[in-house]
Amino acid sequence: MAATADPGRTGGDRLEVVVGIIGRAHGLRGDVAVDLRTDEPEVRFAPGSVLGTEGSSSTLTVASMRDGAAGRLVVRFVEAPDRTAAEGLRGRVLTALVDAHERPAGDDPEEYYDRQLRGLRVLDAYGHEVGVVSEVIHLPSQDMLAVTTAAGERLVPFVSDLVPHVDLAAGTARLSEAAGALLDDLPEA
């Protein structure tokens, strides 16, 4: 599902996306723990990758990376050759420039980045606009689309039976007939 409100919808633009937050220094050689904000750390933190730091024009070049504990990555940056330099990086938000139309790696043609779904116009089964995707909520059992409608926010499970068609180019997500009922208010008893 694509978002028309997403600034990356136009042409060949590149988007700045958050990929991690630098934590404490790890060891003496300049390694740092990174709290991940990406599903593809092997792509975003590959040696040689250049990452931005939010709120700054400075960049950091990945020298090496390895898996750490508790969903963290241990990363060494060229610009931080020792523990003292690494400690100075703590708290920085790391960003990567990505192609606005880039899709997640893998074979699933129905997999999207959250940024591609936010802002999509939501159409009912008959093609009438009924709302806009405001957020993607990740739950243990399935993902949900938060859809802002004239009546308020509604949640729609992001499964193919309820959201059978996503058109990134058109900026729309079409709901099935069954999903339409999820957007209606029930009368109070």
N, C-alpha and C positions, 0 to 999 in steps of 0.2 A: 504494500500500500504506500502510496506516495503522498507527500504533503505539499499542497500548493503554497502554504505559508512558509515552508522551509526555504531559506535563502539559497540553498543549493540546487533548486529546481531549474535554474536558468542555465542554458548553454553548457559550456565545458568548465564551469566554475569549480573551484576547490573549496572545501569546507575545513574549518579548524574544529577538530573534535577532541574531547578530553580522553586520554588513554590511561592515565594513572596519576597517583599522588606519591611523591617521594616521602618515605618514612625515615627511620633511623639509619645511621651508618652501620655497616655490617663488616666487621674485621678492620684490618689496618691498610688495605690496598685501595680504598676508595669505593668499595661496593656499598650500595644502598638497598634497602628493602623498598619495594614499590607496591602500593595498594592498587590493584588493577581496576580499570574502568573500561576494559575492552574484552571482547570475546576472542580476539585473535592476537594474543601477546606474541606469538611466534612471528607474526607479520610486523606488528608495530614496533617491537623491540629487537628486531634482527640486528646483529652487528653491522654497523655502518649507517643505521637509520639515524636521521637527524630529527630531533623532537624540539618543539617550542616549549616555552614556559609561559603560562598564562599571565597576562599583565606585564609582559616584558618582551623586548625584541631579541633577547639572548636565546641561543639554541644549545642543545646538548647532543653530542654524538655518542651513540651506543657503542661501547668497546666490546662488551660481552654481557651475556645474560644466562641465568640458570633458574630452575625452579627453587622456590623457598618454601617456608612453612605457611600454613593458614591462608592459602590462596594468594600468596604474595610471590613476587618475582624478585630475584636478587640481580641487580644491574650495576655495571661499572660504566661510567661515562669517561670519555677521553679528557674532558675538561676538569675532572675531579680525580687526580692521580693518587690522593692519599686520604686518610680518615678525616683530617682537618677540613679539606675541601669538600668531602662528602657530607660532613655535618652541616656545612653552610647551605646545602641544597634542601635540607629537610623542610617539608611543607609545600614545596613548589608543585604546582599542578602542571602535569605534562600534557602537551597537545601534539597532534599530528595533522598534517594537511592531507586530505583525501579527496579523490575525485567525487564530485557530487552524485555521480551515477554509479559509483562502485557498489557491487553487490557482495554479500558475504561469500567467503570461499566455500566450495563444496558443490555437490551435485543437485541440491534441492532448489528448483526454480521458484519455490514459494517461500523462500527465506529472505527477510528484509532486515535492514538496520532500523532501529527505533526512529532515527532522524528522518527516514524515508516515509514513515507512517504518520508522524505528527503533521497535522495540517491538511491531511487528505479530506476531500469532500466525500461525505458518505451518502450513497444513493440507496434508495429502497429497491425492491425487486423490479419496479416499473420504471426506474431511471429518474425518479424525483429526488432532489437533494433534501436530506433530512437532518444533516448535521455535519460536524467536522471532528476528526480525530484530534483530541487534545493531548492524549498521553497513551503510552503503552505500559501496562502494569504486568509485571512478571510474577506469577504465582507458581507454587510448586506443581500444581496439576496442569495448568495451561496459562497462556497469556490472555490478557483482556485488553480490549480497546476502550478507552474512555472517550465517549462521543458526546460532544456538546451539542444539544438540541435546543429548540425554542423553549422547551419545557424544563431544561436543566441538563445536568450530566447524566448519562446512562452508560452502563457497562455492557459490552458485547464480547462474549468469548471469541477469541481469534482462532477459529477452527474453520476448515473449508466448508462444512455443512451450513454454517451461518454467514461466512464471508467468502463466497465462492470465487470472487473475481477482484483482483487488484490490478489497476492500470497506473503504473508510475508515470508514464508519459502524459496521461490525461489528468493525473492527480486525483484519482477517484478510487473508492472501495465500494463495491456493490454488495448489498446484503441480500440474503435469500428471503423468500416470503416468510419463512418461519422466524427469522430474526427480527422482522418488522415489529412483532409484538413486544420485543424487549425494549423498544423505544416509547411505547405507549404508557400513559399513566393509568393506573387502575382506579376505578371509582372507590371512594372511601365507604366503608360499610357502616 
